[in-house]
Structure formats: structure tokens, C-alpha cells
Amino acid sequence: MRNRKHISVIIFSFVMVALAPGARADGNWWPSLRAELLEQNQGIAAARKKVEALSHIPESKMALADPVVTAGLMSVPVDTFAMDKADMTQKIVGVRQDVPAGSMRSAQATLARVDVLEAQAMFSKDVATAAMELKMAVNEIVFINRALSILNETDMLLDNFVRTSMAKYSSGKGIQANVIQAQLEKSKLVRKRLKFDEQLELGRVRINRLLNRGEEKAFLAPKEYITPAYPVDTSSLWKMAQSYSPMLLMARARVKKAEASLEAARASTAPMWMFSATYGQRDDKQDMARPDFISVTAGFTIPLYKSRKQEMVIAGASVAVTGQADAARDTAREVQARIASAVTSLEQEARLIDLYQTGLIPQATLALESAMSSYQLDKADFLTLLSNQINLLDMQMELESARMRKANLYAKLDAQIGTDGVEE
């Protein structure tokens, strides 16, 4: 009777471990881990530096090109190379300045600003992807730790089964095969532990890589999975995605880039002005002073071949704008579809978790307790008892797997919405 009560206590604690809620934030671990990710991840650092580098370019596009300074000799006779013989012989120095149309410089600056927007969208995507990978790696470690706890409780239960079987065998009421079968199940648990230990180490390696940590720094995994603070319904998620989704940000940046390219193509028809000034210094003759010369010129380009050049570029740029607008609308529909699919999957996992928690596992627990009582009274064989225990273990592991899948669905949904890509 005492052994039976001991087994009942183990079964109760075993079930409580598995039924413990697995979708609650463990303290406030994610904000600090996210801050470390933003600061230490090398891929994110590279993307941030690219944004910073590109942000210096737009202002430079409004500046004029550097002026061209020339110096030389003009009309020097080759027979004497004398500087005071021929009237047009002179030393010259000149300067030339090209002045593109203001609309062209403005269009080039707009293109450079759009490059910054595109880099920012890529940065958001890199952050969202890295955050998703980090959450899923942590979720896996949480799952493994909880699974190992379940296995430990199961191992204790099997130890009691072995002792009970040996006691019955010693009294002549049992068979040795029951003891061997229980020990075999314990060996299977050892194999599962070894596999989980390997996965645990691989998960820590992934986390250290994402956080750019040294291998010597241990990762203290939280005890629970994490859920987002925002409401999980399609309309609310879509509103958030419209502001933060990396896919939408990238699509909008490409539309703006196509529009800026069209603006630049139209501005290319405007003339470019060219101004130059030259000063010519002449040496005096022996009997006559000669004045110096100054020359000033202005010119501009004429779009003589506009129909074969600029208009072709404008036509192509117009089509590109339409194409990118269509692509942006398609991207928006894809993001909406992914959000709806994720919400549906989350609801299915929630129903499955509820089924395990309120139906299957309590029923399997009662079946195991009943089998244990019947075995104690010699009304059930050992295989029935062992089968009920294995069935309960499988359900506990399936429940924990469902919790991890749900947590990973949240991580993927966060990546779609893009809230982790927003720097605070």
C-alpha cells in the first residue's frame, strides 16, 4: 500500500510537470535578449553600417561637379618657340564649370534617399529574421529542458515499476520478463536523453552564434516559452504589418525607387549648362606693349536625339513603376495571407493543447492509475501497466511539442509583422 501511494505521488507530479503552462513569458527575458541581439549580431551590425554609409550620399547629389582648371601655351611658333614674336602667342589659364539642371540633381538625390529606404527595409528584415531564429533556438532549449523533466519523472516511475515487478517476482506472482521489459523502457529513456542532450548543445551553439558570444559563456535558458503582448487577430496584425513588415517596407522602397528612376529619366531631357573663362597673358614686344586676352563662353546641351534616347528610357521607367506597384500589391496580399494562415495555425495548436490538457492527459492519467491498482491486485498484467505509462509519456511529449510549435508560430508571425525590426 505504501509503494502504491508513492507511485501515485510520482504520477501526480509527473502530470503536473507536463500540464504546467508553457506559453507564458518567463520574467522579462526577451527585451534584454533582443537588445543583445541588436548590439552584438554581426549581420545586423553590417546592415546598420550600410544604412549609415548610404545616408551620407543624398546631400552630395545636390552639389555641382568639381570645376575643371586648365593651363597651357597657345599659338607658340615652332621655329623659334619665342613667346614675343607672334601676336596670338600667350600663356593661358582657364576654368570650366558644368551645371546640370536642378531637376536632374534633385532626381539623383531622391534616388539616393530611396537607396537609404531600401537599406533600412533590408535592415528590418535582417533583424526580424535573426530575432525569429533566436526565439526558435530558445524555444527549442525550453522544450528540451521541459522534455528532460518529463523523462526524469518517467524514469522515477519506471524505477518503481521495476521494484514492484521484482517484489511480485520474488513472491512468485510475477515473471522475470516484466522486469526485463521495464528495464528495456528505461534504456529507451536513456537513448532519448542522449538525443536531447545533443540537440541542447547544438541549440546553445546557434544562440552563441546569433549573439556573437564566446563558447565559454553559458546560456541561461528561460523556463517558459514567450508569447507576444499584442492581440492575435488578423485585422490587428495586418495594421501592425502595414507599419513594420519588412516585406512591405521593401516593396514600397522598390516602388519609390522606380518612381525616382522615372523622375530622373524625365529630368534627363533638361539641358546641361557649361560655362568657361580663359585668361591669356601675352609678352610685350621690344617696341610695343601687348594687352592680355580674356575669353568667356557659355553652352548647353540640346536633346537632339530625344526620341531615340530619353523618350525610350522614360517609357521603360514608366513600365517599371507600374510593374513595381503591381508587385507591391501582390506582396501585400501575400503578407495578409501569411498572417491569416499563422492565426489559423495558432488557433489549431491552441485547440490541440487544450485537448491534451483537459481531455487526453487526464484520461491517460486515470487509465495509468487504474492499471496500477489492478496490477497491484493481480487483475491486470504488467504489459497493460507499461502500455498505459508509455501512452501517457507520449501524450506529455506531444503536448510539449505542440507548445513549442505554437511558440515558434508566434516567432514566425513576429518576423512577418516586423516589430522586432524596429529599433527603440
C-alpha positions in Angstrom: 0.0 0.0 0.0 2.8 2.4 0.8 4.5 1.7 -2.5 1.2 2.3 -4.3 0.8 5.7 -2.6 4.4 6.6 -3.6 3.7 5.7 -7.2 0.5 7.8 -7.1 2.5 10.8 -5.9 5.0 10.3 -8.7 2.2 10.1 -11.3 0.7 13.3 -9.9 4.0 15.2 -10.0 4.7 13.7 -13.5 1.3 15.1 -14.8 1.8 18.5 -13.1 5.2 18.9 -14.9 3.6 18.3 -18.2 0.4 20.3 -17.6 2.4 23.4 -16.4 1.6 26.3 -18.7 4.1 26.7 -21.5 3.0 29.9 -23.1 3.9 32.5 -20.6 6.8 34.9 -20.6 9.5 33.9 -18.1 10.1 37.3 -16.4 11.3 39.8 -18.9 13.9 37.9 -20.7 13.1 38.7 -24.4 13.7 42.5 -24.3 17.2 42.1 -22.8 18.0 39.2 -25.2 16.7 41.3 -28.2 18.9 44.3 -27.1 21.9 42.0 -27.0 21.0 40.7 -30.4 20.8 44.2 -31.9 24.1 45.2 -30.3 26.2 42.0 -30.9 24.9 40.3 -34.1 27.4 40.8 -36.8 25.0 40.6 -39.7 22.7 43.2 -38.1 25.8 45.4 -37.4 26.8 45.2 -41.1 23.3 46.1 -42.2 23.2 49.1 -39.8 26.5 50.4 -41.1 25.3 50.1 -44.7 22.3 52.3 -43.8 24.7 54.8 -42.2 27.0 54.8 -45.2 24.2 55.4 -47.7 22.7 58.2 -45.6 25.6 60.5 -46.4 25.1 60.2 -50.2 21.8 62.1 -50.9 23.2 65.5 -49.9 26.2 65.1 -52.2 24.0 64.6 -55.2 22.8 68.2 -55.0 26.4 69.5 -55.3 27.8 70.6 -58.6 30.6 68.7 -60.2 34.2 69.9 -59.5 35.3 72.7 -61.8 38.0 71.9 -64.4 41.1 74.2 -64.3 43.3 74.3 -67.4 46.7 75.8 -68.0 49.0 75.9 -71.1 50.6 77.7 -74.0 48.7 78.9 -77.1 49.9 79.6 -80.6 53.7 79.2 -79.9 55.7 79.3 -83.2 57.6 76.0 -83.6 60.6 77.5 -85.4 61.7 79.8 -82.6 59.4 78.9 -79.7 59.6 82.6 -78.8 56.8 84.0 -76.7 57.0 87.6 -78.0 57.1 87.1 -81.8 53.6 86.1 -82.9 50.6 88.2 -81.9 48.5 85.3 -80.7 51.2 83.6 -78.6 50.1 83.6 -75.0 50.2 81.7 -71.7 46.6 80.7 -70.8 44.8 79.6 -67.7 41.1 78.7 -67.7 38.3 77.3 -65.6 35.2 75.4 -66.7 32.1 74.6 -64.7 29.3 72.2 -65.8 25.9 72.9 -64.3 23.3 70.1 -64.7 19.7 71.0 -64.5 18.3 71.4 -60.9 15.6 68.8 -61.7 18.3 66.3 -62.6 20.3 66.9 -59.3 17.0 66.7 -57.4 16.1 63.4 -59.0 19.6 61.9 -58.3 19.2 63.0 -54.6 15.8 61.3 -54.5 17.3 58.1 -55.9 20.0 58.2 -53.2 17.4 58.7 -50.5 15.4 55.7 -51.8 18.6 53.6 -51.6 18.6 54.5 -47.9 15.0 53.4 -47.5 15.8 50.2 -49.2 18.7 49.6 -46.9 16.6 50.3 -43.9 14.0 47.8 -45.1 16.7 45.2 -45.5 18.0 46.0 -42.1 14.5 45.4 -40.7 14.4 42.1 -42.5 17.8 41.1 -41.1 16.7 42.0 -37.6 13.3 40.2 -37.9 15.0 37.1 -39.3 17.7 37.0 -36.7 15.1 37.5 -33.9 13.0 34.7 -35.3 16.0 32.3 -35.4 16.9 33.3 -31.8 13.4 32.8 -30.5 13.1 29.4 -32.1 16.5 28.4 -30.8 15.5 29.4 -27.3 12.1 27.7 -27.7 13.9 24.5 -28.6 16.0 24.7 -25.5 12.9 25.4 -23.3 11.2 22.4 -24.9 14.2 20.1 -24.3 14.6 21.2 -20.7 10.9 20.5 -20.1 11.1 17.2 -22.0 14.0 16.1 -19.9 12.0 16.9 -16.8 9.2 14.7 -18.1 11.7 11.9 -18.8 13.2 12.2 -15.3 9.7 11.8 -13.8 9.0 8.9 -16.1 12.3 7.3 -15.1 11.3 7.5 -11.4 8.0 5.9 -12.3 9.7 3.1 -14.1 12.1 2.5 -11.1 9.0 1.9 -9.0 7.6 -0.4 -11.7 10.8 -2.4 -11.6 10.8 -2.6 -7.8 7.1 -3.7 -7.9 7.8 -6.3 -10.6 10.8 -7.7 -8.7 8.8 -7.9 -5.5 6.0 -9.8 -7.3 8.5 -12.0 -9.0 10.2 -12.8 -5.7 6.8 -13.7 -4.2 6.1 -16.0 -7.2 3.3 -13.8 -8.5 5.2 -12.2 -11.4 7.6 -13.2 -14.2 11.1 -12.1 -14.9 10.1 -10.9 -18.4 8.2 -8.0 -16.7 11.4 -6.8 -15.0 13.3 -7.1 -18.2 10.6 -5.1 -20.1 10.7 -2.3 -17.6 14.5 -2.1 -17.8 14.2 -2.0 -21.6 11.9 1.0 -21.3 14.4 2.7 -19.0 17.1 2.1 -21.6 14.9 3.8 -24.2 14.7 6.8 -22.0 18.5 7.0 -21.8 18.6 7.0 -25.6 16.1 9.9 -25.7 18.1 11.8 -23.1 21.3 11.4 -25.2 19.5 12.7 -28.3 18.1 15.7 -26.3 21.5 16.5 -24.8 22.9 16.6 -28.3 20.1 18.9 -29.5 20.6 21.1 -26.4 24.3 21.6 -27.2 23.5 22.4 -30.9 20.9 24.9 -29.7 23.4 26.7 -27.5 25.8 26.9 -30.4 23.2 28.6 -32.5 22.3 31.1 -29.8 26.0 31.9 -29.2 26.5 32.5 -33.0 23.4 34.8 -33.2 24.5 36.7 -30.1 28.2 36.7 -31.1 29.1 35.1 -27.8 32.2 33.1 -27.0 31.7 29.4 -26.5 32.7 29.7 -22.9 29.7 31.9 -22.0 26.8 29.7 -20.8 23.3 30.5 -21.9 20.7 30.5 -19.1 17.6 29.4 -20.8 14.2 30.6 -19.5 11.8 28.1 -18.1 8.8 29.1 -20.3 8.0 30.0 -23.9 7.2 33.5 -24.8 4.0 35.0 -26.3 3.7 38.4 -27.8 2.0 41.3 -26.0 -0.2 42.3 -28.9 -3.7 40.8 -29.7 -3.6 37.8 -32.1 -6.3 38.6 -34.6 -6.0 39.1 -38.3 -7.1 42.7 -38.5 -4.9 44.0 -35.7 -1.9 42.1 -37.0 -2.4 43.5 -40.5 -2.5 47.0 -39.2 0.8 46.4 -37.4 2.3 44.8 -40.5 1.4 47.8 -42.6 3.8 49.8 -40.5 6.6 47.3 -39.8 6.5 44.3 -42.1 10.0 44.0 -43.8 8.3 42.6 -46.9 6.0 45.6 -47.3 8.8 48.1 -46.5 11.0 46.5 -49.2 8.1 46.5 -51.7 7.3 50.2 -51.0 11.0 51.1 -51.3 11.1 49.4 -54.7 8.1 51.4 -55.9 9.7 54.6 -54.7 12.9 53.7 -56.5 11.1 53.0 -59.7 9.3 56.4 -59.4 12.6 58.2 -58.7 14.1 56.5 -61.7 11.2 57.8 -63.8 11.7 61.3 -62.4 15.4 61.1 -63.3 14.6 59.9 -66.8 12.3 62.9 -67.4 14.9 65.3 -65.9 17.5 64.0 -68.4 15.7 65.9 -71.1 16.6 69.2 -69.4 19.8 70.9 -70.8 23.1 70.9 -69.1 24.8 74.2 -69.0 28.6 74.7 -69.4 30.5 77.9 -68.5 34.1 78.6 -69.1 36.5 81.5 -68.7 40.1 81.7 -70.0 42.8 84.3 -69.4 45.6 84.7 -71.9 48.8 86.5 -71.0 51.0 87.9 -73.9 54.6 89.0 -73.6 55.4 92.6 -74.8 57.5 93.1 -77.9 60.6 95.2 -77.7 58.9 98.2 -79.3 55.3 97.6 -78.4 53.2 96.7 -75.3 50.6 94.0 -76.0 47.4 93.6 -73.9 46.3 90.3 -72.4 43.2 88.4 -73.6 40.2 87.1 -71.7 37.6 84.7 -73.2 34.2 83.8 -71.7 31.9 81.2 -73.2 28.6 79.5 -72.3 26.9 76.5 -73.8 24.2 74.0 -73.2 23.2 70.5 -74.5 20.4 70.1 -77.0 18.3 66.9 -76.7 18.6 66.4 -80.5 18.1 62.6 -80.3 15.4 62.7 -77.6 13.0 60.3 -79.4 15.7 57.7 -79.7 17.3 58.1 -76.2 15.5 59.9 -73.4 12.0 59.0 -74.5 12.9 55.3 -74.7 14.3 55.5 -71.2 11.2 57.3 -69.9 8.9 54.7 -71.5 10.8 51.9 -69.8 10.9 53.7 -66.5 7.1 54.2 -66.7 6.5 50.4 -67.2 8.8 49.7 -64.3 6.7 51.9 -62.0 3.6 50.0 -63.0 5.3 46.7 -62.5 6.6 47.6 -59.0 3.2 48.9 -58.0 1.7 45.5 -59.1 4.4 43.7 -57.2 3.8 45.8 -54.1 0.1 44.9 -54.1 0.9 41.2 -54.6 3.3 41.4 -51.7 0.6 43.0 -49.5 -1.8 40.1 -50.4 0.9 37.6 -49.6 1.6 39.1 -46.2 -2.1 39.2 -45.4 -2.4 35.5 -46.4 0.6 34.5 -44.3 -0.9 36.4 -41.3 -4.2 34.6 -41.8 -2.5 31.3 -42.1 -0.5 31.8 -39.0 -3.5 32.8 -37.0 -5.4 29.7 -38.2 -2.4 27.5 -37.2 -2.2 29.2 -33.8 -5.8 28.5 -33.2 -5.4 24.9 -34.2 -2.4 24.4 -31.9 -4.3 26.1 -29.0 -7.2 23.7 -29.5 -4.8 20.8 -29.6 -3.1 21.9 -26.4 -6.5 22.4 -24.7 -7.5 18.9 -25.8 -4.3 17.4 -24.3 -4.6 19.4 -21.1 -8.3 18.9 -20.4 -9.0 15.6 -22.1 -6.4 13.2 -23.2 -3.8 13.6 -20.5 -6.2 13.5 -17.5 -7.8 10.4 -19.1 -4.5 8.8 -19.7 -3.5 9.5 -16.1 -6.7 7.9 -14.8 -6.0 4.9 -17.0 -2.5 4.6 -15.6 -3.7 4.9 -12.0 -6.4 2.3 -12.7 -3.9 -0.1 -14.3 -1.5 0.4 -11.4 -4.3 -0.5 -8.9 -5.3 -3.5 -11.0 -1.7 -4.7 -11.3 -1.3 -4.4 -7.5 -4.4 -6.6 -7.1 -3.3 -9.1 -9.8 -6.2 -8.0 -12.0 -4.1 -6.6 -14.8 -0.8 -7.8 -16.4 2.4 -5.8 -16.4 2.3 -5.1 -20.1 -1.1 -3.3 -19.7 0.5 -1.2 -16.9 3.6 -0.4 -19.0 1.5 0.3 -22.1 -0.5 2.9 -20.1 2.6 4.5 -18.9 4.1 4.7 -22.4 0.9 6.2 -23.7 0.9 8.9 -21.0 4.5 9.7 -21.7 3.8 10.0 -25.5 0.9 12.4 -24.8 3.0 14.5 -22.5 5.7 14.8 -25.1 3.1 15.6 -27.8 1.7 18.3 -25.6 5.1 19.9 -25.1 5.8 19.6 -28.9 2.5 21.4 -29.5 3.5 24.2 -27.1 6.9 24.6 -28.9 5.2 24.7 -32.3 2.8 27.3 -31.0 5.7 29.4 -29.7 7.6 29.0 -33.0 4.4 30.1 -34.9 4.5 33.3 -32.8 8.2 33.8 -33.7 7.4 33.4 -37.4 4.4 35.7 -37.1 6.6 38.3 -35.4 9.0 38.1 -38.3 6.2 38.7 -40.8 4.9 41.7 -38.8 8.4 43.0 -38.3 8.0 44.5 -34.8 11.4 43.1 -33.8 13.0 45.1 -36.7 12.0 48.4 -35.1 15.0 50.0 -33.2 14.0 51.6 -30.0 
